[in-house]
């Protein structure tokens, strides 16, 4: 797998997801960015989804979108300790 250098915002997001666990949506990411004072350019939703997808591509998260009405992300159990 090709290693992708993650932007600092995505690294911080991964740390928070690891600390809190559970299911994460784009809205959860936006709330985390707001609570932590993370600067996120407009459109914010695009960057939240982009950061989640970067973490999927790097193998840290798994996307769950079997139900077309709901998409969420969880830690990849194979990489939790990485």
HELIX and SHEET records of a PDB file:
HELIX    1   1 UNK A    8  UNK A   20  1                                  13    
HELIX    2   2 UNK A   26  UNK A   35  1                                  10    
HELIX    3   3 UNK A   44  UNK A   57  1                                  14    
SHEET    1   A 2 UNK A  61  UNK A  64  0                                        
SHEET    2   A 2 UNK A  72  UNK A  75 -1                                        
END                                                                             
